[in-house]
Amino acid sequence: MIWAFISKYSLLLITGALSALVWANISHHSYHEVVEFVLWDYALIGHLHADEAGHLHRTLTLHYLVNDLLMAFFFALAGKEVWEAVALKDGSLRGKKSLTPLFATAGGMFGPIAVYLGLAAVFGSTTYSAVANGWAIPTATDIAFSYLIGRIVFGAGHPAVSFLLLLAIADDAAGLIILAVFYPSAELVPAWLLLSLGAVLIAYFLFNWLPVHLDRGDSRKPVSARVLKRFSYWPYAVAGALSWYGFQEAGIHPALGLLPVIPAIPHADRDFGILVDAPGHATDLLNRIEHFLKRPVEVILFFFGLVNAGVVLSAFGIPTILVLAGLIVGKPVGIFLFGWFAAVVLRFGVPEGMKLVDILVLGFVAAIGFTVSLFIATVAFDPGSVQDAAKMGALLSLAAAAISIVAGIMFRVEKKH
């Protein structure tokens, strides 16, 4: 079931991206006409701008619908994995067992940044100024693609797969912070975040904390069961809509707008995430919402690939080289050096059955930036040649899959099924 989901996720995203590439190279004009097609002009939705008469209104395009609204569900699923890894008692980001992967994650961030900005400086100050804002593009790790290739390289039973998953989750967490802090979607108006905070706190207090408090001492939990049956996910859906709008008006990228709602939703004591093998009886509301969303998110990712990957092949340029070098050179080197330092120098060690060289191979697997790298490229640069070239680098990072398989053979990785 899990393997089928990951495979299907990957294929839909790749199909959307390849369709965009073919379409844009056959008819670049018609591709952009569709992507920027105006779905709705309305006072409360889309991008704010002034018309010739000076009146303010908003425009909802297909590109905006996918990137700013629908992708919020993708980031919500990623955020749910991060939340459970941090908050639950057996969460993978808790305790000493997470220290070496977390150090490796830091290397997987600093390594690509150093390579990207270092190479940009070599190309000269003019080039550096033009591309510097894209420094975060090669820091991303595509969690699903990396997990898929990791299982091919190491085998499903190899401890390196769990190490990789932990690294990818931590990388996602860092990526969400980077998006919120360094890539605001407009001028920051922090007061609007009070709307997000208020909506989440009300939903949590009335529909989570209060029923649990009233049920204290009663193992049957009648109040919680009644509230869940009567209201289901609707309080959190309303809170999510308000939070999303609060993020948009605050100037923080609205695709992150559902993240504050996740901790408010009733959840299990164990992590039953879609990327982890788990029993099928996870009935808590958070996991029910996740499994309800996973199929729609597959479709959303198809459209994400379709509206973002349409670059002409001639777009290949210096930003392409910088992104690829950051991912394929900076990420594996950074992951290995920081992982080695944590495992050997700080003596945190590596999981039983895993060798130090496996960390290097794992670094190549983690160099697949694709989804999140593509997303960051769209917010780091304005539409144009620099953005297209950076997107090309994100797309070509899929080559890291082949490099990973070759590295696994060269370093004689022992597959464990």
Protein Blocks (a to p, Z undefined) as FASTA:
>chain_A
ZZmmmmmmmmmmmmmmmmmmmmmmmmmmlmmmmmmpcfbdcfkgcjddddfkopacdddd
fklmmmmmmmmmmmmmmmmmmmmmmmpmklckgcjklmmmmmmmmmmmmmmmmmmmmmmm
mnojklmmmmmmmmmmmmpccfklmmmmmmmmnopklmklmmmmmmmmmmmmmmmmmmmm
mmcfbdcdfklmmmmmmmmmmmmmmmmmmmmmmmgoianlmmlmmmmmmnmmmmmmmmmm
mmmmmmmmnopafklmmmmmmmmpccdfbdcbfkbccdfkbcbfklmmmmmmmmmmmmmm
mmmmmmmmmccfklpcfklmmmmmmmmmmmmmmmmmmmmmmmmmnonopaehiafklmmm
mmmmmmpnklmmmmmmmmmpccdjklmmmmmmmmmmmmmmmmmmmmmmmnopacdZZ
